[in-house]
Amino acid sequence: MIRGKTDRSETASQQGLKAKRANRAGNLADHVYTSLRRAIIEQALAPGTKLPEDSVGTSFGVSRTVVRSAIVRLVAEGLMVQQPNMRATVASPSLEEARAIFRVRRGLERMVLEELMPRLERSHLTRLRAHVASEEQAKRHSEPETIRLSGEFHLLLAQFTGNELLIRYVSEVVSRGSLILALYGRPHSSECAVNEHLTLIDAMEKGDLAEAVRLMDEHLVAVATRGLLDTDVKRERSLQDILSAYRPAGEG
């Protein structure tokens, strides 16, 4: 009987250790995913860039398994592509794909407003205005960061609905839209977007759903029109040089 209790105790301890390891691996994968996603949207990783799992793992000090988990999520979002037995690469959507994504996005974001407006709270408006203030500050020094923040504004709107399915779909099209803007966007095209976000918040605060929907649709059409233009080719940098900027502070 005593031996049996010891065995059970050891088994529980082993299970707890495995759970801790799995949780740590999950946290590491979340960090790698978030960092790579940001590097893609902020144009540090250009479309077509190959991301070998071992090189990415070395850059972040994690295993290839952790990197693979992060890449799977990025592929699912359309930010990366990977063929069987091939290295993952940053996605490079065509103009045709870009226009299709923005058409779908217009429909989804209309649904976001229809779900959100009846339950809109003062705290939502406060957070949205604070976010736009961050966009305003970023546009003075970083076009790529402004693109990322602009996308996150739309993610906030979706998150406020509490509709998990809608949040997932909007997250995907917003991520792809940010990549498209990074690929094709006209320099300084995001400056108008900040003002359009403010105008949209004003309509939402007044409770005018029809006006908010109209403004959102006009905004997305304008973003697509401003964005779908070629930009200059950026200078090449090594993968580890790029990813070094996305490691947590304090890591060498």
TORSE-610946 format. One line per field, with one value per residue (C-alpha): x, y, z; chain; residue in one letter. Coordinates in nm, 2 decimals. Layout:
<sites>
px <- [X_...]
py <- [Y_...]
pz <- [Z_...]
mol <- [A_...]
type <- [A_...]
</sites>
This chain:
<sites>
px <- [0.00_0.28_0.46_0.14_0.10_0.46_0.41_0.10_0.28_0.57_0.32_0.15_0.48_0.59_0.26_0.30_0.65_0.53_0.25_0.50_0.73_0.43_0.32_0.67_0.70_0.36_0.47_0.79_0.60_0.36_0.66_0.82_0.48_0.42_0.78_0.77_0.43_0.54_0.86_0.66_0.40_0.66_0.84_1.16_1.10_1.02_0.78_0.96_1.21_1.30_1.28_1.48_1.36_1.72_1.81_1.50_1.55_1.91_1.79_1.54_1.73_1.45_1.41_1.30_0.98_0.89_0.96_0.76_0.46_0.48_0.52_0.21_0.01_0.15_0.08_-0.28_-0.31_-0.17_0.14_0.36_0.35_0.50_0.50_0.57_0.94_1.02_1.13_0.86_0.87_0.70_0.39_0.39_0.03_-0.05_-0.25_-0.54_-0.53_-0.49_-0.80_-1.00_-0.88_-1.00_-1.34_-1.39_-1.26_-1.52_-1.80_-1.65_-1.59_-1.95_-2.05_-1.82_-1.99_-2.34_-2.25_-2.06_-2.27_-2.57_-2.32_-2.07_-1.94_-1.76_-1.45_-1.44_-1.43_-1.17_-0.94_-1.00_-0.91_-0.59_-0.50_-0.54_-0.32_-0.05_-0.10_-0.06_0.26_0.40_0.33_0.59_0.88_0.78_0.56_0.58_0.48_0.18_0.07_0.08_-0.11_-0.37_-0.44_-0.46_-0.72_-0.95_-0.87_-0.97_-1.31_-1.36_-1.24_-1.50_-1.78_-1.69_-1.77_-1.48_-1.55_-1.57_-1.25_-1.06_-1.18_-1.11_-0.77_-0.68_-0.79_-0.64_-0.30_-0.31_-0.41_-0.12_0.12_-0.03_0.02_0.38_0.43_0.25_0.17_0.25_0.49_0.30_-0.04_-0.12_-0.14_-0.50_-0.60_-0.55_-0.80_-1.04_-1.02_-1.11_-1.40_-1.53_-1.50_-1.70_-1.99_-1.98_-2.00_-2.31_-2.47_-2.51_-2.47_-2.55_-2.29_-2.03_-2.08_-2.06_-1.74_-1.58_-1.66_-1.51_-1.21_-1.13_-1.18_-0.94_-0.69_-0.69_-0.67_-0.38_-0.21_-0.20_0.10_0.46_0.72_1.10_1.30_1.46_1.82_1.89_1.99_2.07_1.79_1.96_2.03_1.66_1.53_1.77_1.55_1.25_1.42_1.31_1.51_1.81_1.88_2.21]
py <- [0.00_0.24_0.16_0.23_0.57_0.66_0.56_0.77_1.06_1.03_1.01_1.33_1.51_1.40_1.52_1.86_1.89_1.81_2.07_2.33_2.25_2.26_2.60_2.74_2.62_2.78_3.11_3.10_3.02_3.31_3.54_3.42_3.44_3.80_3.91_3.76_3.90_4.25_4.22_4.13_4.40_4.66_4.57_4.45_4.11_4.17_3.96_3.65_3.64_3.28_3.19_2.87_2.73_2.68_3.04_3.18_2.96_3.08_3.44_3.39_3.13_2.87_2.52_2.45_2.30_2.63_2.82_2.57_2.63_3.00_2.97_2.74_3.03_3.28_3.06_3.02_3.40_3.43_3.62_3.33_3.05_2.71_2.42_2.06_2.00_2.37_2.66_2.90_3.24_3.57_3.59_3.81_3.85_3.97_4.28_4.06_3.89_4.22_4.36_4.05_4.07_4.43_4.34_4.07_4.30_4.57_4.31_4.19_4.53_4.63_4.33_4.45_4.78_4.63_4.40_4.66_4.97_4.84_4.74_5.03_5.16_5.48_5.27_5.15_5.50_5.60_5.31_5.39_5.75_5.66_5.42_5.69_5.91_5.64_5.63_6.01_6.00_5.71_5.87_6.14_5.89_5.54_5.46_5.08_5.12_5.34_5.06_4.81_5.04_5.12_4.75_4.71_4.99_4.77_4.46_4.66_4.72_4.35_4.25_4.48_4.27_3.96_3.75_3.51_3.39_3.74_3.84_3.55_3.64_4.01_3.94_3.74_4.00_4.28_4.10_4.04_4.39_4.52_4.30_4.44_4.79_4.71_4.56_4.81_5.11_5.46_5.65_5.85_5.70_5.63_6.00_6.02_5.70_5.86_6.14_5.88_5.68_5.99_6.07_5.71_5.73_6.06_5.89_5.59_5.82_5.98_5.64_5.68_5.33_5.42_5.70_5.48_5.21_5.46_5.61_5.27_5.16_5.49_5.45_5.10_5.19_5.49_5.26_5.02_5.29_5.47_5.14_4.94_5.11_4.99_5.12_5.14_4.83_4.84_4.75_4.39_4.29_3.95_3.76_3.76_4.13_4.19_3.97_4.10_4.41_4.18_3.99_4.08_4.36_4.23_3.94_3.94]
pz <- [0.00_0.09_-0.23_-0.43_-0.27_-0.35_-0.71_-0.74_-0.58_-0.82_-1.11_-1.00_-0.96_-1.31_-1.45_-1.28_-1.42_-1.77_-1.73_-1.63_-1.92_-2.16_-2.02_-2.05_-2.41_-2.48_-2.34_-2.55_-2.86_-2.79_-2.76_-3.08_-3.26_-3.14_-3.22_-3.57_-3.64_-3.54_-3.74_-4.05_-4.01_-3.93_-4.25_-4.08_-4.24_-4.61_-4.81_-4.94_-4.66_-4.56_-4.20_-4.12_-3.79_-3.66_-3.73_-3.58_-3.27_-3.23_-3.25_-2.97_-2.77_-2.82_-2.97_-3.33_-3.18_-3.02_-3.35_-3.55_-3.32_-3.38_-3.75_-3.77_-3.63_-3.87_-4.16_-4.04_-4.03_-4.39_-4.28_-4.38_-4.63_-4.61_-4.86_-4.74_-4.67_-4.75_-4.53_-4.42_-4.59_-4.52_-4.74_-5.05_-5.16_-5.51_-5.58_-5.68_-5.34_-5.17_-5.32_-5.23_-4.87_-4.84_-4.99_-4.72_-4.45_-4.54_-4.48_-4.15_-4.01_-4.08_-3.87_-3.59_-3.57_-3.59_-3.29_-3.09_-3.11_-2.90_-2.62_-2.66_-2.32_-2.22_-2.14_-2.50_-2.63_-2.38_-2.49_-2.86_-2.81_-2.62_-2.89_-3.16_-2.95_-2.98_-3.36_-3.37_-3.18_-3.39_-3.73_-3.65_-3.64_-3.76_-4.06_-4.00_-3.63_-3.75_-3.98_-3.69_-3.46_-3.72_-3.76_-3.38_-3.37_-3.57_-3.36_-3.05_-3.21_-3.28_-2.93_-2.77_-2.94_-2.73_-3.04_-3.06_-3.41_-3.54_-3.35_-3.51_-3.87_-3.82_-3.67_-3.98_-4.24_-4.04_-4.01_-4.39_-4.45_-4.25_-4.45_-4.77_-4.66_-4.56_-4.91_-5.13_-4.91_-5.02_-4.78_-4.52_-4.64_-4.28_-4.18_-4.32_-4.14_-3.79_-3.87_-4.01_-3.69_-3.48_-3.70_-3.67_-3.29_-3.29_-3.48_-3.25_-2.94_-3.09_-3.13_-3.50_-3.64_-4.00_-4.00_-3.83_-4.09_-4.37_-4.23_-4.18_-4.53_-4.67_-4.45_-4.57_-4.93_-4.88_-4.70_-4.99_-5.25_-5.07_-4.99_-5.31_-5.46_-5.48_-5.25_-5.27_-5.21_-4.86_-4.80_-4.71_-4.35_-4.20_-4.03_-3.69_-3.72_-3.78_-3.51_-3.25_-3.22_-3.12_-2.83_-2.48_-2.32_-2.13_-2.36_-2.54]
mol <- [A_A_A_A_A_A_A_A_A_A_A_A_A_A_A_A_A_A_A_A_A_A_A_A_A_A_A_A_A_A_A_A_A_A_A_A_A_A_A_A_A_A_A_A_A_A_A_A_A_A_A_A_A_A_A_A_A_A_A_A_A_A_A_A_A_A_A_A_A_A_A_A_A_A_A_A_A_A_A_A_A_A_A_A_A_A_A_A_A_A_A_A_A_A_A_A_A_A_A_A_A_A_A_A_A_A_A_A_A_A_A_A_A_A_A_A_A_A_A_A_A_A_A_A_A_A_A_A_A_A_A_A_A_A_A_A_A_A_A_A_A_A_A_A_A_A_A_A_A_A_A_A_A_A_A_A_A_A_A_A_A_A_A_A_A_A_A_A_A_A_A_A_A_A_A_A_A_A_A_A_A_A_A_A_A_A_A_A_A_A_A_A_A_A_A_A_A_A_A_A_A_A_A_A_A_A_A_A_A_A_A_A_A_A_A_A_A_A_A_A_A_A_A_A_A_A_A_A_A_A_A_A_A_A_A_A_A_A_A_A_A_A_A_A_A_A_A_A_A_A_A_A]
type <- [M_I_R_G_K_T_D_R_S_E_T_A_S_Q_Q_G_L_K_A_K_R_A_N_R_A_G_N_L_A_D_H_V_Y_T_S_L_R_R_A_I_I_E_Q_A_L_A_P_G_T_K_L_P_E_D_S_V_G_T_S_F_G_V_S_R_T_V_V_R_S_A_I_V_R_L_V_A_E_G_L_M_V_Q_Q_P_N_M_R_A_T_V_A_S_P_S_L_E_E_A_R_A_I_F_R_V_R_R_G_L_E_R_M_V_L_E_E_L_M_P_R_L_E_R_S_H_L_T_R_L_R_A_H_V_A_S_E_E_Q_A_K_R_H_S_E_P_E_T_I_R_L_S_G_E_F_H_L_L_L_A_Q_F_T_G_N_E_L_L_I_R_Y_V_S_E_V_V_S_R_G_S_L_I_L_A_L_Y_G_R_P_H_S_S_E_C_A_V_N_E_H_L_T_L_I_D_A_M_E_K_G_D_L_A_E_A_V_R_L_M_D_E_H_L_V_A_V_A_T_R_G_L_L_D_T_D_V_K_R_E_R_S_L_Q_D_I_L_S_A_Y_R_P_A_G_E_G]
</sites>
